[in-house]
Amino acid sequence: MRLSSLLISGLTFVAAAALSLVVAGFAVTGIEAGSETAVRRALDKVGYTWAEVTADGLRVILNGTAPDEATRFGVISLVGGVVDAARVIDEMQITPSEGIAPPRFSAEILRNDSGISIIGLIPRVTDRETVITRLNTIAGADQVADLLETANYTAPRGWMAAMDYALDALSLLPRSKISVEAEEVSITAISDSVDAKEQIEKRLTRMAPAGLRLSLDIAAPRPVITPFTLRYSLDDAGGRFDACSAESELSRDRILRAATKAGFDGKADCVIGMGVPSPNWARAAELGIASLSELGGGSVTLANADMTLVAAEGTAPALFDHVVGELESALPQVFALHAVLPEPETEDGNGPPEFTATLSPEGQVQLRGRISDEALRQISSSYAQARFGSQNVYSATRVVEDLPADWPVRVLAGLEALSHLQRGAVSVTPDSLSLSGMSHREDAPSEIAKLLSAKLGDAESYELNVTYEAPPEPADKPMSPELCEAELAAVQTVSKITFEPGSATVAAGSRDTLDQIADILARCDGVRLEIQGHTDSQGREEMNQTLSQSRAQSVLNELRGRRLVTSSFTAKGYGESTPIASNDTEDGREANRRIEFRLIRPANDAASETTLDEAATAPEGTSETPSDSEQETSGQ
């Protein structure tokens, strides 16, 4: 019995031990699963999906490759907040460092009358001494402030070409700021005049190397206006400005509002410039226009501080006296008023003394009428020949006594005013000078008004009726860059450029297309183009990239072979990176295999596609459409 009891006790102990082991095993498994699940959820919640979690008993093992040390430390801290940190085993790796990224190289050059300063960070391979020597050549010895820093990194693509171009441009711009980056130059400068601005912009554009993105901001100073002139006329046809000068946008707006209030409904603008005789210029102009409106017709002329108000013939004297009196009282100080009420003409059979000169569209000039003496006859004829050409002047004047003392001045001023027109006539009488005709310059009325005000004096009246017509386009005028781009796109919508299968050789059937493109480019003056090669996605990406570059270069070589100046063109392959259609269909792949001609624009100018019609109606737009076709196996 005792032996049986001992046996039963032993078996009970063994069973209890086995049961404990089983329970302990389930407990450990539960802890492992619970810890792994809790840690996995915490990592997924914050986006650390790359981290791998393994539970081994009470240990939590972390594996995976962290992008950097900070992220690795963040994972350990996060897991330590979920389970006991002592249980966390870190076996994570860190992505190997690729080295320090090269800095952004740039330089800014400032030039003014005091000299040149240059500041920025440039690659050490840049020949700094040569740069400073060139700047000293431009500004003079000891006139260059060198604030450059260097870094020992490889120069980025296009850096040297951009710096060389910036230094060449600086020599043309005495007052400028030039910012240089790899493949991009931004220029801000001041020119001497509007004409100088156009010439500088054209020259800088032509100088730019292919591939350089150029941003130009050339300003022209406000002109000095002498005399500072405003002339407003009012008749049965309405009001019009023959000349309008203002010292600011605010002054211009006040003058135009006064004219609108007086019934003016045409289009006009005022030349904004320097030389205003008084801060109250706009106020004087407002008063003069309002007085003329009250009179119902005539003209008001402001030349510097002198105002001439000429009423229309037939104006009631009482009304004239009232308006002139009010105007004299209201005019700001400095301004002097001369008011004229024309006398009604009498018909005595002979008419008033008159001198006339007519200019035909062919440039022929006829001088007729009365002059004061033989000397004036010779002077007027010689003056006309000097202005219009000795072979173009016919004189049929006669000497008459008792003409006004200022007759010679009026005759010569009339001829000088006539020389501003393409066709027209001038008539000189004792009381007035009248000029009518057409000019190809929009500012001709303003310039003529300033001329006559200066030549005739304050108290003299004159009439102007000068119209503007746009000058005819020269036969050899180059196309604008936008129109050129649109024309190239239009050609390619009809006939694409094709290549021999699997090669960069232009197919024989595309020779005519290239001839048409060459003819268009011959009419594009200094346009800067990127010839782009594109493929479909068939074949290896590296092969498509190489093929697209070779084809773009092949097109450039074909254009050179047609004796085009291609110094402003560049060829670049884009491979399969910019499809314009799906590569899942044959039609889509055919569309993606193409050559495109794109304008090289500054980086801040958004490239967009325009049609030929859009380029004609919106010259500031862009025009880009696909071109070129190929048949081959790998991204043809």
Beta strands, then each sheet from edge to edge (+ up, - down):
strand 1: 52-56
strand 2: 59-63
strand 3: 65-66
strand 4: 88-90
strand 5: 93-94
strand 6: 106-112
strand 7: 115-123
strand 8: 144-151
strand 9: 176-181
strand 10: 184-190
strand 11: 213-219
strand 12: 229-235
strand 13: 238-243
strand 14: 245-246
strand 15: 271-272
strand 16: 298-303
strand 17: 306-311
strand 18: 336-340
strand 19: 355-359
strand 20: 365-371
strand 21: 393-399
strand 22: 423-428
strand 23: 433-439
strand 24: 462-468
strand 25: 498-499
strand 26: 529-534
strand 27: 569-573
strand 28: 594-599
strand 29: 629-630
sheet 1: 1+ 2- 4-
sheet 2: 3+ 5+
sheet 3: 8+ 7+ 6- 9+ 10- 11-
sheet 4: 13+ 12- 16+ 17- 18-
sheet 5: 14+ 15+
sheet 6: 21+ 20+ 19- 22+ 23- 24-
sheet 7: 25+ 29+
sheet 8: 27+ 26+ 28-
end
